[in-house]
Amino acid sequence: MKLLEPITIGGLSLKNRMVMAPMTRSRADATGNLIPLTTLYYQQRATAGLIISEGIAISKEAIGMPFISGLYTQEQIAGWKKVTDAVHQSGGKIIAQLWHTGRAAHSANKDGEMPVAPSAVAIENQEVYTGFGRSGFETPRELTHAGIKAVLQDYRQAAINALEAGFDGVELHAAFGYLPNQFLSESSNTRTDEYGGSIENRSRFILEVLKQLITVAGADKVGIKLSPSSIYHGIMDQDPVAVYTYLLEELDKLPLAYIHIMQPMFPVDEFPQYPKDVIPAFGHLIRKPLIINAGYTRATAEEMLQEDKAQLVSFGALFLSNPDLPERFRLNAALNVLDRDTMYGGGDAKGYTDYPFLEQQ
Ligand SMILES: Cc1cc2nc3c(=O)[nH]c(=O)nc-3n(C[C@H](O)[C@H](O)[C@H](O)COP(=O)(O)O)c2cc1C
């Protein structure tokens, strides 16, 4: 199986092409420190060729939901160091996903501080989990020019901290309507300075963040996750193909380890400008190692690799519920069923570290 063949991306030799997709599990404590079980959770999944960590808040300001882990205090760094050590001891590789939620956040989750965003435009007709129940989104505070520079600095510091914590690289979370995606989209970015207006200007934030990350982590240690056909969190563009064509052409000029691209997770039939399958729409623009994601199975993932349409495939839900997913794929064994009730939150093993391995079944 091609999925189980080794590959080198960036400077990383991976033992197979199965990537654990980034997954927030909302199990950190109230100050963004990991609970001890998190080390075991990632270690159990170290047979993945590459683990991409849950989205990790780059700063306090970046937090959107309760119980999100952080990478901006020494204690948080020490917690992650235990995870990366355990994954490395088990022969795995792990990259930190750097996360800033921007307007996809609530002040109740930020000690009363209002969310920040490219523009003071709220997400409409969606709700956010606040820890005190569900609520509509608030109108965020527009970042000043100095505020944008401060966020760039926060990304830079988070990358420094990620390396100190022993991560093998970093991934910019630029998907699913979070801050970098908010800069890119005309529905969330109405700025009139050099970060708004034209596609070139709206792409500037993402490109500047990546340049910061590359300066810190080095060439080929930085990846990016994109969701070109996701309209979640109030993302809407007249011409998303033009937006992502420009962005991908610019990304090609940077020494990135990989591009991680998501298929739409919600129907886009009502919006014909959004490609239903992002691989035929954008794959030809990507000359870096390509990780494809969302909804892939053993069969469909293998087919994509066999047809050379991607080099790696990331699996979210399947890795969550099957710690030994590569072995199960090798044997074409039955898979554990995902328990949706324990995806987010909780402080014990249930739905976190108690999914059985094959030999336990
Ligand atoms: C519980 C859960 C948490 C997630 N958290 C994140 C996250 O922190 N960052 C991210 O980029 N995607 C996140 N995702 C999306 C996954 O990375 C992935 O894109 C999605 O699950 C589709 O892949 P799949 O069909 O293989 O599960 C999350 C998904 C799940 C199920």
The ligand as an SDF file (V2000), in Angstrom:
LIG
                    3D

 31 33  0  0  0  0  0  0  0  0999 V2000
  -12.7260   16.6780   17.3280 C   0  0  0  0  0  0  0  0  0  0  0  0
  -12.1650   17.4530   16.1640 C   0  0  0  0  0  0  0  0  0  0  0  0
  -11.3880   18.5710   16.4030 C   0  0  0  0  0  0  0  0  0  0  0  0
  -10.8110   19.2950   15.3330 C   0  0  0  0  0  0  0  0  0  0  0  0
   -9.9630   20.3480   15.6020 N   0  0  0  0  0  0  0  0  0  0  0  0
   -9.2380   20.8940   14.5850 C   0  0  0  0  0  0  0  0  0  0  0  0
   -8.1550   21.7860   14.8570 C   0  0  0  0  0  0  0  0  0  0  0  0
   -7.8070   22.0820   16.0080 O   0  0  0  0  0  0  0  0  0  0  0  0
   -7.4850   22.2880   13.7880 N   0  0  0  0  0  0  0  0  0  0  0  0
   -7.8160   21.9570   12.4950 C   0  0  0  0  0  0  0  0  0  0  0  0
   -7.1690   22.4320   11.5540 O   0  0  0  0  0  0  0  0  0  0  0  0
   -8.8240   21.1100   12.2290 N   0  0  0  0  0  0  0  0  0  0  0  0
   -9.5150   20.5440   13.2420 C   0  0  0  0  0  0  0  0  0  0  0  0
  -10.4620   19.5870   12.9590 N   0  0  0  0  0  0  0  0  0  0  0  0
  -10.6700   19.1760   11.5610 C   0  0  0  0  0  0  0  0  0  0  0  0
   -9.7940   17.9810   11.2260 C   0  0  0  0  0  0  0  0  0  0  0  0
   -8.4180   18.3380   11.2300 O   0  0  0  0  0  0  0  0  0  0  0  0
  -10.1420   17.4600    9.8280 C   0  0  0  0  0  0  0  0  0  0  0  0
   -9.9490   18.5070    8.9030 O   0  0  0  0  0  0  0  0  0  0  0  0
  -11.5740   16.9740    9.7590 C   0  0  0  0  0  0  0  0  0  0  0  0
  -11.8860   16.1250   10.8510 O   0  0  0  0  0  0  0  0  0  0  0  0
  -11.8370   16.2120    8.4470 C   0  0  0  0  0  0  0  0  0  0  0  0
  -11.0100   15.0630    8.3640 O   0  0  0  0  0  0  0  0  0  0  0  0
  -11.6110   13.5880    8.6150 P   0  0  0  0  0  0  0  0  0  0  0  0
  -12.7800   13.4300    7.6920 O   0  0  0  0  0  0  0  0  0  0  0  0
  -10.4970   12.6480    8.3050 O   0  0  0  0  0  0  0  0  0  0  0  0
  -12.0590   13.5300   10.0560 O   0  0  0  0  0  0  0  0  0  0  0  0
  -11.0670   18.8870   14.0040 C   0  0  0  0  0  0  0  0  0  0  0  0
  -11.8860   17.7710   13.7700 C   0  0  0  0  0  0  0  0  0  0  0  0
  -12.4070   17.0440   14.8210 C   0  0  0  0  0  0  0  0  0  0  0  0
  -13.2250   15.8070   14.5330 C   0  0  0  0  0  0  0  0  0  0  0  0
  1  2  1  0
  2  3  1  0
  2 30  2  0
  3  4  2  0
  4  5  1  0
  4 28  1  0
  5  6  2  0
  6  7  1  0
  6 13  1  0
  7  8  2  0
  7  9  1  0
  9 10  1  0
 10 11  2  0
 10 12  1  0
 12 13  2  0
 13 14  1  0
 14 15  1  0
 14 28  1  0
 15 16  1  0
 16 17  1  0
 16 18  1  0
 18 19  1  0
 18 20  1  0
 20 21  1  0
 20 22  1  0
 22 23  1  0
 23 24  1  0
 24 25  2  0
 24 26  1  0
 24 27  1  0
 28 29  2  0
 29 30  1  0
 30 31  1  0
M  END
$$$$
